[in-house]
Amino acid sequence: MKYLLPTVCLAGLLQACALPNSSPTTPVAEAPVSRTEQVLRSAIPPGSKVIPAQSLIIGSGENWVGRAVLEVPKEPDRDTSPAYGYFVEQYPQQGWTLLSATRGKTSMLVFTKKDRSATVEISDVNMMNGSVTVVLTVTPVEASLQPPKQP
């Protein structure tokens, strides 16, 4: 009898721990946002997904440098992606100056901002998943570098 009460309490405690929490009021946790996506949030088209295994971001905020590989979904009912238009329209509003733009099967955009350069490579629409691949490379620009002299 002396061991009955502790045994019942222990059994009840173990059973309570073993039961899954089926409470409908438990909030569903959102998927964590990667550090790369946090850094790039304002610098990429809406709906873009960063491919972390192919990306390397150094730094944070407005001073990051590196390479970000993105998947940008195509627009509904169209065979194009909003990626090219986004970079051409939004980057100048964020202080970037467009230096060069080439549009084709693979489009290239080159921007500068203060002491940084950004190259945006946009591939054609991937028919398998309906998105384009964008490679965004941001590098520091060394002001003291001089172009090589002609022989």
N, C-alpha and C positions, 0 to 999 in steps of 0.2 A: 504494500500500500504506500509505503514511504517513497517508492520510486515511480509510482503511477502518475502523479501530477507532473514531475519534470519530464517524463517520457511523453505524455500527451502534449505538453507545451512544445517540446522539441519536434514532435511529429507535425504539429500544426504549423510551426515555423518553417519547416522544410517543405511542406506542401504549399504554403503561401509563396515561397521563393520559386517553386517549380512551375507554378501557374503562369501562363503568359498574360501580359497586361492587355486585356481586350477592351479597355475603356475607349469609347468613341470620342472622348474629349481630348485625347492625346494628340497634340499637334504633330503634323508630318514635317520632319526636318527637310529643309531644302538642301539640294546637293551643294557642297561647298564650292565656292568660286576660287579657281586657282589664282596664285599670285600673278601669273602672266596675264590672265584675264582682268585682274584688278588694275594692273599697270596700263593695259591697252584699252580699257573701257571706253574712253572718249575718242580714241584714235582709230577705231575700226567701225565698219558698217554695222548697223543694227542686225541682229540675227546671226552674226558671224560666230564661228566656233574656232577656238585656237587649238592647234594640234601640238600639244606639249612636247611630244617625243621629237618633233622636228624644229622646235623653237628654242631660242636661247636669249633671255632677257637679262641685262645687267643694269643695275640701278633701279630707280623708282620715279614715280611722278612724271613730270615733264622732262626729266633729264635722263631717261632710260636710253640705252643703246642696245643693239643686238638684232636678232632675226626672229620674226614671228611668222609662222605659217598658219594661214587661216582657210577655213571653208566658208564661203559666202553663198547662201542659197539664191537660186534664180528667182526672178519676180514671177508671181502667179500669172498664168496665161501668156507668158512671154518666154522666149528662148534666150533671154539675156539676164545678166546679173546686175544689180545696182552698184556693184563695186567701183567701176570706172567713174561713174557719175558722182558717187559719194566722195571719192578722193579729190576729183577735180573741183567740186563745189565746196566741200567742207574743210579741206586742208588750208586753203587761203584764209578762211574765216578763223582758223586756229593759229594764224601767224606764219604759215608756210608760204614760200614763194615758188611757184611752178616754173622750173627751168626748161623742162623738156617733156613732151607728151607724144607717144607713138601708139596708135590704135591698130590692132589687128588680131590675128589668132592668139598671139601673146602680146598684150599691151604693156607698155612701160611708161612710168611716170617718174620724174625726178624733181624733188623739192629741196629747198634749203630753208633753214631757220636759225638765225644767230650763228652758232658754231656747230651746227649739225646738218647732216644731209640725209634725206630719206629717198630710197628707191622702192617703188611699188611695181611688182611684176604680177600681172593678172593673166591667168591662163584662160583658155576657152572653156565653155560649159562642159562639165563631165556628165555624159549621158547616163552613167550608172547611178549617180546619186543626185543629179540635178543641181549641182553647185559648181562654183569656180574655185580654183585654188589661188590664193593671193599670198605672195611672199613679200613681206614688208621688212626692209632692212634699213636700220637707222644707225648712222656712224658719226663719230665726231669729225669735224673738219679742222685740220691743223692750219692755222692762219700763216704760220711761218714757213710752210712748205712752198717751194718755188717749183714751177714746172721744169722738166728737164730741158737743158739747152740743146738746140739743134746742132748737129755736127757740121 
